[in-house]
Amino acid sequence: MNISLRLLARRRFLPLFVTQFLGAFNDNLFKTAMVMLVIYGIYSDPQRETAFSAIAGGLFILPFFLLSALSGQLADGHDKARLIRIIKSAEIGIMVCGALGLMLHSIPLMLAALFAMGVHSTFFGPIKYAILPQHLHEDEVLGGTGLVEAGTYFAILGGTIVGGIIPTEYAAGLVLLIALIGRLSGQEVPDAPAATRGTRIDFHIVRSSVQLVSQTMHIRHLFLAILAISFFWSQGAILAAQFPPLVKNVLAADQAVATLFMAIFSVGVAIGSIAINRLLNGTVSAKFAPAAAIGMGLFVLDLYWTATHWPPAGPDLSTLREFIAMPRAMRVMFDLFGVALAGGMFVVPLYAFLTTSVPKTQTGRTVAANNIVNSGAMVAATLVLFGLVHIGVTVEMTLLMVAVMSIGAAAIAWRLHRACD
């Protein structure tokens, strides 16, 4: 772990870490401020609130499905540091739109900015992973990947807390400020020239996406790793969409408790992301992934049981202090932390596996292929969730669905471990 943390003192890693941290912080500051504004300030209907959470999650993920092939080609064919500067410049314009949406309470403007931030993250995603083998030594890649994941989730924590507690007008100003700082930190990322220049880019998004996925998924170990990661993100998409409705409509608690839930989840994933590097001692391996997936499922199952046995709600929402004083509140928070801890331990080695098991000339496209499959799975999970909500399936039952999905993730991870370790 100390070796990994020492990377934070290196220019070949620190500016990238700061840039991706600020991007994740801004994403979640804006998303949380938007969701809290809509659920607690605009809507007052449980079904509309749950549907809005699902739609917002789907809109953010959709660009990953549509544009990842293009982003992977760009990442492998151009200087990654230069692309970072262009992408972070675009974030400033996107956040102008988002800030206006927050100030005017305009749902269309806010959703447009959310979709645009999804596009921003689609183009940044392959770069932040593909650049690691280019700037780090072989025995540093797992640690660097873990720090990137941990930083992402600590950023989610910070953005979630800040977006959940500050007034809307302050959130509007802050998203612009963070975008500007992110652009400055992106300027300091060391050059990362493409290994192969002059590669023709296919701008036909359907054809290039199909080609990229087929070229990647026919390789057995990549197929298994990508499928396992897709299970993880599908579960995460459902849980993230359900947190605010679960807190308000099942646990009968206020906005501060919803923010606390998302914060606990972020801390858990961050700690799991760092801890797995110590367990594996820098070696990229999937040997702990099956147990981590089963652990996720068991914690979600216990959360389901607790939610279904929660006391009937009173006329008013519980405050944070009142919620924590409830007999089963600590159990709920422990379950959330356990799900997240196991999730971080599950997914980090799989991402490191993607970037170290292919030539450096193909890392961007490999990560992009992973993003296409992941996003497709997440959009599918979101659509299923949206449909289930409309036919009357409760939030508690969706938790049970997530728990069952862990069995599939564990089975795939076990096959990957058997094939490659």
C-alpha positions in Angstrom: 0.0 0.0 0.0 2.9 2.4 0.8 4.3 1.8 -2.7 1.0 2.8 -4.2 0.6 5.9 -2.1 4.1 7.0 -3.1 2.8 7.4 -6.6 0.9 10.5 -5.4 4.2 12.2 -5.1 5.1 11.5 -8.8 4.3 13.9 -11.6 3.7 10.9 -13.9 0.7 10.1 -11.7 -0.4 13.0 -9.5 -1.9 15.4 -12.1 -3.9 12.6 -13.7 -5.1 11.5 -10.2 -6.2 15.1 -9.4 -7.9 15.6 -12.8 -9.9 12.4 -12.6 -10.7 13.1 -8.9 -12.1 16.6 -9.7 -14.1 15.2 -12.7 -15.7 12.5 -10.5 -16.3 15.1 -7.8 -18.0 17.4 -10.2 -20.2 14.7 -11.8 -21.5 13.7 -8.4 -21.8 17.2 -7.0 -24.0 18.1 -10.0 -26.0 14.8 -10.0 -26.7 14.8 -6.3 -27.7 18.5 -6.3 -30.0 17.8 -9.2 -31.6 14.6 -7.8 -32.1 16.2 -4.4 -33.6 19.3 -5.9 -36.1 17.2 -8.0 -37.0 14.6 -5.4 -37.2 16.8 -2.4 -38.1 20.1 -4.0 -40.0 19.6 -7.3 -41.8 16.2 -7.2 -43.9 14.8 -4.4 -44.9 11.4 -5.9 -43.0 8.2 -5.0 -43.4 6.7 -8.5 -42.3 9.8 -10.3 -39.3 10.2 -8.0 -38.2 6.6 -8.6 -38.7 6.9 -12.3 -36.7 10.2 -12.4 -33.8 8.5 -10.6 -33.8 5.7 -13.2 -34.1 8.1 -16.2 -31.2 10.2 -14.8 -29.0 7.2 -14.4 -29.8 5.9 -17.8 -29.1 9.3 -19.5 -25.7 9.5 -17.9 -24.8 5.9 -19.0 -26.2 6.1 -22.6 -23.1 7.9 -24.1 -20.8 5.1 -22.9 -22.9 2.7 -25.0 -23.0 5.0 -28.1 -19.5 6.6 -28.1 -17.0 4.4 -26.3 -15.7 2.9 -29.6 -14.9 6.3 -30.9 -13.3 7.3 -27.5 -11.1 4.1 -27.5 -9.9 4.8 -31.0 -9.0 8.4 -30.1 -7.2 7.3 -26.9 -5.0 4.8 -28.8 -4.3 7.0 -31.8 -3.6 10.4 -30.2 -1.6 11.9 -27.3 -3.7 11.1 -24.2 -2.5 14.1 -22.3 -3.7 16.4 -25.2 -7.1 14.7 -25.3 -7.4 15.2 -21.5 -7.0 19.0 -22.0 -9.6 19.1 -24.7 -12.1 17.1 -22.7 -11.6 19.2 -19.6 -12.1 22.4 -21.6 -15.5 21.0 -22.8 -16.5 20.3 -19.2 -16.5 24.0 -18.5 -19.1 24.6 -21.2 -21.2 21.7 -20.0 -21.3 23.0 -16.4 -22.5 26.4 -17.6 -25.6 24.6 -18.9 -25.8 22.6 -15.7 -25.5 25.6 -13.5 -28.3 27.4 -15.4 -30.5 24.3 -15.0 -30.0 24.3 -11.2 -30.6 28.0 -10.9 -33.8 28.0 -13.1 -35.1 24.6 -11.6 -35.2 23.5 -15.3 -35.4 19.7 -15.5 -34.7 19.6 -19.3 -31.6 21.8 -18.9 -30.3 19.6 -16.0 -30.9 16.4 -17.9 -29.2 17.8 -21.0 -26.1 18.7 -18.9 -26.2 15.3 -17.2 -26.2 13.6 -20.7 -23.3 15.9 -21.8 -21.3 15.0 -18.7 -21.9 11.3 -19.6 -20.3 12.2 -23.0 -17.4 13.9 -21.2 -16.8 10.8 -19.0 -17.1 8.5 -22.0 -14.1 10.1 -23.7 -12.1 10.5 -20.4 -12.7 6.9 -19.2 -10.5 5.0 -21.6 -7.7 7.5 -21.2 -7.5 7.4 -17.4 -7.0 3.6 -17.4 -5.0 3.3 -20.7 -2.5 5.9 -19.7 -1.5 4.0 -16.5 0.6 1.3 -18.2 2.2 4.1 -20.2 3.4 6.1 -17.2 3.7 3.5 -14.5 6.0 0.5 -14.1 4.5 -3.0 -14.4 4.4 -3.6 -10.7 2.8 -0.2 -10.1 -0.2 -0.6 -12.4 -2.5 -2.5 -9.9 -1.6 0.0 -7.2 -2.3 2.9 -9.6 -5.6 1.4 -10.7 -6.6 1.0 -7.0 -5.7 4.6 -6.3 -7.7 5.8 -9.3 -10.7 3.8 -8.1 -10.3 4.9 -4.5 -9.9 8.5 -5.6 -13.0 8.2 -7.8 -15.1 7.0 -4.9 -13.7 9.5 -2.4 -14.6 12.1 -5.0 -18.1 10.6 -5.2 -18.2 10.9 -1.4 -17.2 14.5 -1.5 -19.4 15.4 -4.4 -22.4 13.5 -2.9 -22.0 15.2 0.6 -21.5 18.7 -0.8 -24.3 18.3 -3.4 -26.6 17.0 -0.8 -26.1 19.8 1.8 -25.4 23.1 0.1 -28.0 25.4 -1.4 -28.8 25.0 -5.1 -27.4 28.4 -6.0 -24.0 27.5 -4.4 -23.9 24.2 -6.1 -24.4 26.0 -9.4 -21.3 28.2 -8.8 -19.2 25.4 -7.4 -19.6 23.1 -10.4 -18.2 25.8 -12.6 -15.3 26.4 -10.3 -14.4 22.7 -10.1 -14.5 22.4 -13.9 -12.0 25.3 -14.2 -9.6 23.8 -11.6 -9.9 20.4 -13.4 -8.8 22.1 -16.6 -5.7 23.5 -14.9 -4.7 20.2 -13.4 -5.2 18.5 -16.7 -2.6 20.9 -18.2 0.0 19.3 -16.0 -0.5 15.6 -17.1 2.8 14.5 -18.8 2.7 13.8 -22.5 1.5 10.4 -23.4 2.0 10.1 -27.2 0.3 7.3 -29.1 2.2 4.2 -29.8 0.7 4.0 -33.3 0.1 7.3 -35.2 -2.1 7.8 -38.3 -4.6 5.1 -37.5 -7.8 5.7 -39.4 -10.7 6.5 -37.1 -14.1 5.0 -37.9 -16.8 7.6 -37.0 -19.6 5.2 -37.8 -20.6 4.6 -34.2 -22.7 1.5 -34.7 -20.2 -0.3 -37.0 -17.1 0.7 -34.9 -18.9 -0.4 -31.7 -19.8 -3.8 -33.1 -16.3 -4.3 -34.5 -14.6 -3.2 -31.3 -16.7 -5.5 -29.1 -16.4 -8.5 -31.4 -12.6 -8.1 -31.7 -12.3 -7.9 -27.9 -14.9 -10.3 -26.6 -13.7 -13.3 -28.7 -10.6 -13.4 -26.4 -11.7 -15.6 -23.6 -10.0 -13.9 -20.6 -11.1 -10.4 -21.8 -14.7 -11.7 -22.3 -14.8 -13.1 -18.8 -13.3 -10.0 -17.2 -15.6 -7.6 -19.1 -18.7 -9.7 -18.3 -17.8 -9.8 -14.6 -17.3 -6.0 -14.5 -20.7 -5.6 -16.3 -22.4 -7.5 -13.5 -20.8 -5.2 -11.0 -21.9 -2.0 -12.7 -25.4 -3.3 -13.3 -25.8 -4.0 -9.6 -24.3 -0.5 -8.9 -26.7 1.2 -11.3 -29.7 -0.3 -9.6 -28.5 0.5 -6.1 -27.6 4.1 -7.0 -31.0 4.7 -8.6 -32.7 3.2 -5.5 -30.9 5.0 -2.7 -33.0 8.2 -2.6 -36.4 6.4 -3.0 -35.3 3.7 -0.5 -34.4 6.4 2.1 -37.5 8.5 1.6 -40.2 6.0 0.8 -39.1 2.9 2.7 -37.0 4.1 5.6 -39.0 7.4 5.9 -35.9 9.5 6.3 -34.9 12.9 5.0 -32.3 14.2 2.5 -29.4 14.1 4.9 -29.9 10.3 5.4 -29.9 9.8 1.6 -26.6 11.7 1.4 -25.2 9.6 4.3 -26.1 6.4 2.4 -24.2 7.5 -0.7 -21.3 8.6 1.3 -21.0 5.3 3.2 -21.1 3.5 -0.2 -18.4 5.6 -1.6 -16.1 5.2 1.4 -16.6 1.4 1.3 -15.6 1.1 -2.4 -12.6 3.3 -1.8 -11.3 1.3 1.1 -11.9 -2.0 -0.8 -10.0 -0.6 -3.8 -6.9 0.1 -1.7 -7.2 -3.0 0.5 -7.2 -5.5 -2.5 -3.8 -4.2 -3.6 -2.4 -5.1 -0.2 -4.0 -8.5 -0.3 -2.6 -9.2 -3.8 0.7 -7.6 -3.1 0.7 -5.8 -6.4 0.0 -8.9 -8.5 -2.9 -8.7 -10.9 -5.2 -11.6 -10.1 -8.9 -12.5 -9.9 -8.5 -15.0 -7.1 -10.4 -13.0 -4.5 -13.1 -11.8 -6.9 -15.5 -14.8 -6.5 -15.6 -14.4 -2.7 -16.0 -10.6 -3.0 -19.0 -11.1 -5.3 -20.6 -13.5 -2.8 -19.9 -11.1 0.0 -21.7 -8.3 -2.0 -24.8 -10.6 -2.4 -25.0 -11.5 1.2 -24.8 -7.9 2.4 -27.5 -6.9 -0.1 -29.6 -9.8 1.0 -29.4 -8.7 4.6 -30.2 -5.1 3.6 -33.3 -6.5 1.8 -34.4 -8.3 5.0 -33.9 -5.2 7.1 -35.8 -3.0 4.7 -38.8 -5.4 4.6 -39.0 -5.4 8.4 -38.6 -1.7 8.9 -41.1 -0.1 11.2 -44.1 1.7 9.6 -43.4 5.3 8.8 -44.9 8.2 10.7 -46.3 11.4 9.2 -42.8 13.1 9.1 -39.5 12.1 7.6 -36.8 11.2 10.2 -33.9 13.5 10.5 -30.3 12.2 10.4 -30.1 12.2 14.2 -33.5 10.4 14.6 -32.6 7.8 11.9 -29.2 6.9 13.6 -31.0 6.4 16.9 -33.3 3.8 15.4 -32.6 0.1 16.5 -31.8 -1.2 13.0 -30.1 1.9 11.5 -26.6 0.6 12.3 -27.4 -2.7 10.6 -28.5 -0.9 7.4 -25.3 1.2 7.4 -23.1 -1.8 8.0 -24.7 -3.6 5.1 -24.2 -0.7 2.8 -20.5 -0.5 3.8 -20.1 -4.2 3.4 -21.6 -4.2 -0.1 -19.3 -1.3 -1.1 -16.1 -2.8 0.4 -16.7 -6.1 -1.3 -17.5 -4.3 -4.6 -14.1 -2.4 -4.5 -12.2 -5.6 -3.9 -14.1 -7.2 -6.7 -13.7 -4.7 -9.5 -10.2 -3.2 -9.1 -8.2 -6.3 -10.1 -10.5 -6.8 -13.1 -9.7 -3.3 -14.4 -6.0 -3.8 -13.8 -6.3 -7.1 -15.7 -7.8 -5.3 -18.7 -5.0 -2.8 -19.0 -2.1 -5.3 -18.4 -3.1 -8.3 -20.4 -3.1 -6.5 -23.8 -0.4 -4.6 -25.7 -0.1 -0.9 -24.8 -1.3 0.0 -28.3 -4.7 -1.6 -27.6 -5.4 -0.5 -24.0 -7.7 2.4 -24.9 -9.8 0.2 -27.2 -9.9 -2.6 -24.7 -11.2 -0.3 -21.9 -13.6 1.2 -24.5 -15.0 -2.2 -25.4 -15.4 -2.9 -21.7 -17.3 0.5 -21.3 -19.6 -0.4 -24.2 -20.6 -3.7 -22.7 -20.8 -2.3 -19.2 -22.9 0.6 -20.3 -25.2 -1.6 -22.3 -25.7 -3.8 -19.2 -26.3 -0.7 -17.0 -28.8 0.8 -19.4 -30.6 -2.6 -19.7 -30.6 -2.8 -15.9 -32.0 0.7 -15.6 -34.7 0.0 -18.2 -35.7 -3.2 -16.4 -35.8 -1.2 -13.1 -38.0 1.5 -14.8 -40.3 -1.2 -16.1 -40.5 -3.0 -12.7 -41.3 0.2 -10.9 -44.2 0.9 -13.3 -45.7 -2.5 -12.8 -45.6 -2.0 -9.0 -42.4 -3.8 -7.9 -41.2 -2.3 -4.7 -37.8 -0.9 -3.9 -37.2 -3.8 -1.5 -37.8 -6.4 -4.2 -35.2 -4.7 -6.4 -32.6 -5.2 -3.6 -33.4 -8.9 -3.8 -32.8 -8.9 -7.5 -29.4 -7.3 -6.9 -28.5 -10.0 -4.4 -29.3 -12.8 -6.9 -27.2 -11.1 -9.5 -24.1 -11.6 -7.3 -24.3 -15.3 -7.9 -23.7 -14.7 -11.6 -20.8 -12.3 -11.0 -19.1 -14.8 -8.6 -19.5 -17.7 -11.2 -17.9 -15.6 -14.0 -15.1 -14.4 -11.7 -14.3 -18.0 -10.7 -14.0 -19.0 -14.3 -11.7 -16.1 -15.0 -9.6 -17.1 -12.0 -9.4 -20.7 -13.1 -8.4 -19.6 -16.7 -5.8 -17.0 -15.9 -4.3 -17.4 -12.4 
